[in-house]
Amino acid sequence: MFPPRLTERDPDASIRETDTDAAVARFSAVQKGYVQDPFVRYFVPRPHLQHPRPPLINVGTYLRGTAIDELVDEWLVQSQSVGLQCQIVSMGAGSDTRFWRLATGKHKDTLARYIEIDFPEVTGKKAMAMRKSRDLNEVIGIGATDVRMSNGGIGVQTKYQLLPADLRQPPSTTFTKLLATPLWEGDSPLLSPSLPTLLLFECVLAYMEPTASDAILRWFVDYSSSGGSPLGAIVYEMFGLEDAFGKVMVNNLKSRNVSLPGAAPYPTVDSLPLRFLNTGFTAARALTLREIWKSYISPEELERISTLEMLDEVEELDLVLEHYAVTWGLLLPNPDAAAQSQWGGWGLKRKNPCT
Ligand SMILES: C[S@@+](CC[C@H](N)C(=O)[O-])C[C@H]1O[C@@H](n2cnc3c(N)ncnc32)[C@H](O)[C@@H]1O
């Protein structure tokens, strides 16, 4: 009989590693001129040794980032136009730099709170990167020594909060404790149900069972409804894994010990909005990255992108872009005419009317 293996690999380690892939892909898109992001290099391991990713990956990174940026910006603009600040919660945020970009952008004053949640190992790594970088800390408005790490999170009271949690745990315990009750005695809870709230799920729900992700959405639907404020959510992920291309993708990930239980209920782009409509949201829409590429990027931007790199794998690009989508959902707890006219138009806008 053999003794038990002491170095059994944590089954979530491979999921956490997808964060490095995402950060390296974004860094590559920055290096090649697709997007601007002065902060991403602080989150990439040994940035000077990273090689650019293939054009196909760079285009995908550009499209998803641009589409999500537009939805987030529009949420901030809508909030501002009704005289409110808003709060953003990014789930499975990994090394994402969106907070730093927003906090140095033109709508920074509309942001009441920006909360990031990920596994403690990932938030711990992020907190460490922040501790080392004055550029990152200056934006948050704290000194490096204020970045106190506790359980993989940061323990400072600023607009920005980095919280360690496993999103698969029941939200009635994790979210109620972390977001809806004061973390420190005498403080207010991190979230307010009376402010417009936007949830970001960028490449995270596919790794979770659908029951767990539905529970998160339902918790936020109940929470926002209790304060009567609008709730928006954006999901970016792969779908349609039943066809030949999807099966290759699934097998590639399986060889890295990553499975995608959360993508199974969504075989087509038309099925993606159901994630929101079945959990209490009042409206939802999904667009594939291919649709975004063809009709939701301005002709000037398409022209600029076309000069950056030689893109000769056009058919393969189309196939990849058809398997990723951005889906957004909206809940208006009081959907009267005024709320509809203020918030009902939130969504990506067609830029290329000829397609
Ligand atoms: C592909 S990365 C995406 C990171 C970031 N959202 C982006 O798009 O750049 C997936 C992230 O989701 C996180 N994640 C996956 N499942 C999670 C869970 N159950 N609880 C907390 N975080 C999770 C991973 O740790 C990882 O940081």
The ligand as an SDF file (V2000), in Angstrom:
LIG
                    3D

 27 29  0  0  0  0  0  0  0  0999 V2000
  -10.0160   34.0620  -17.0490 C   0  0  0  0  0  0  0  0  0  0  0  0
   -9.7340   34.8530  -15.5160 S   0  0  0  0  0  0  0  0  0  0  0  0
  -10.4860   36.4180  -15.8580 C   0  0  0  0  0  0  0  0  0  0  0  0
   -9.9270   37.5380  -15.0450 C   0  0  0  0  0  0  0  0  0  0  0  0
  -10.5400   38.9040  -15.3540 C   0  0  0  0  0  0  0  0  0  0  0  0
  -11.9640   38.8970  -15.1000 N   0  0  0  0  0  0  0  0  0  0  0  0
  -10.2600   39.2810  -16.7920 C   0  0  0  0  0  0  0  0  0  0  0  0
  -11.1640   39.1440  -17.6290 O   0  0  0  0  0  0  0  0  0  0  0  0
   -9.1430   39.7080  -17.0690 O   0  0  0  0  0  0  0  0  0  0  0  0
  -10.9260   34.0760  -14.4400 C   0  0  0  0  0  0  0  0  0  0  0  0
  -10.8710   34.5920  -13.0210 C   0  0  0  0  0  0  0  0  0  0  0  0
  -12.0140   34.1040  -12.3120 O   0  0  0  0  0  0  0  0  0  0  0  0
  -11.6040   33.6860  -11.0320 C   0  0  0  0  0  0  0  0  0  0  0  0
  -12.5500   32.6930  -10.5210 N   0  0  0  0  0  0  0  0  0  0  0  0
  -12.9910   31.5760  -11.1680 C   0  0  0  0  0  0  0  0  0  0  0  0
  -13.8270   30.8870  -10.3730 N   0  0  0  0  0  0  0  0  0  0  0  0
  -13.9240   31.5780   -9.1960 C   0  0  0  0  0  0  0  0  0  0  0  0
  -14.6100   31.3710   -7.9740 C   0  0  0  0  0  0  0  0  0  0  0  0
  -15.3610   30.2850   -7.7860 N   0  0  0  0  0  0  0  0  0  0  0  0
  -14.4790   32.2740   -6.9840 N   0  0  0  0  0  0  0  0  0  0  0  0
  -13.6970   33.3690   -7.1490 C   0  0  0  0  0  0  0  0  0  0  0  0
  -13.0230   33.6210   -8.2980 N   0  0  0  0  0  0  0  0  0  0  0  0
  -13.1150   32.7390   -9.3050 C   0  0  0  0  0  0  0  0  0  0  0  0
  -10.2200   33.1030  -11.2640 C   0  0  0  0  0  0  0  0  0  0  0  0
   -9.4580   33.0030  -10.0820 O   0  0  0  0  0  0  0  0  0  0  0  0
   -9.6410   34.1050  -12.2650 C   0  0  0  0  0  0  0  0  0  0  0  0
   -9.0040   35.1880  -11.6270 O   0  0  0  0  0  0  0  0  0  0  0  0
  1  2  1  0
  2  3  1  0
  2 10  1  0
  3  4  1  0
  4  5  1  0
  5  6  1  0
  5  7  1  0
  7  8  2  0
  7  9  1  0
 10 11  1  0
 11 12  1  0
 11 26  1  0
 12 13  1  0
 13 14  1  0
 13 24  1  0
 14 15  1  0
 14 23  1  0
 15 16  2  0
 16 17  1  0
 17 18  1  0
 17 23  2  0
 18 19  1  0
 18 20  2  0
 20 21  1  0
 21 22  2  0
 22 23  1  0
 24 25  1  0
 24 26  1  0
 26 27  1  0
M  CHG  2   2   1   9  -1
M  END
$$$$
